[in-house]
Amino acid sequence: ELFGSFELVVIPVNWVFFAGTVWAATAHIVTAVIGSGVLALAWSVAQLGWVAGPLALAGEGTGTDLDRVDMSR
């Protein structure tokens, strides 16, 4: 099983929790980070405007590509 199994844990105050695996926790963290990043990207480009927004995206893309090339060496 890729994500392992879940077991039901009942606490005396009747709260119910699921004990997950490291893979499940990692998947949830990545989903949360990507979700907030996508929302922040749209807002930040809107704040920069029609000219600076695309230029900033192109600059970040260029920086990411240069880092990728540098790390592949």
N, C-alpha and C positions, 0 to 999 in steps of 0.2 A: 504494500500500500504506500503510495507516494506521500500522503499527508498523515498517515497513521490513523489510529482510531480515537474516538472521543469517549470519555467516561463521564457519567452524570455524578456530580458532587452536590449533595444537599447539606446546607449549613443549618444549624438549629433555628435561626430566625427565618427559615423558609426561603432564603435566597437560593437561586439555582445558578450554578456556574458550570461551564464546560472546560475540562482540562484538555488543552490541545497540545500540539507538538511544536517544535521549533519551526518546521516548514510552514505550518498554518499561521503562526505568529509573523513569520517573515512575509508571507503573502499578504497579510492584512496591513502590515506596515508599509510595504511597497505600494499597495493600492491607495492607502491614505496619503502618502507623499505625492504620488502621481496625480491624484485627484486635486489636491490643494495647489499643486504646481500648475496644472492646466487652468484653474480658475485665476490664479495670480498672474499668469501670462496674459490672458485676455485683458485683465484690468490694467496691467502695467503698459501694454501697448496702447490701450485707449488713453491713458494718461499722457503718453509721449506724443501722440498725434499721428497724422498720416505720413509725415516725412521721417521723423526720428524713430517711430515705432518699427517700420520695416528695416531701417538702417541698423537699429539695435539688434533685431533678430538676425540680420545678415552677419553682423559682427560676432554675435554669440555662436552662430553656426560656423563661422570661419575659425574662431577660437577652439571650438569643439573638434573640428576637423584637424587642426594643427596638433592638438593634444593627442588625438587618435593616431596620427602619423608618428608623433614622437614616441608614444608608448609602444608602437609596433616594432620599433627598432631594437 
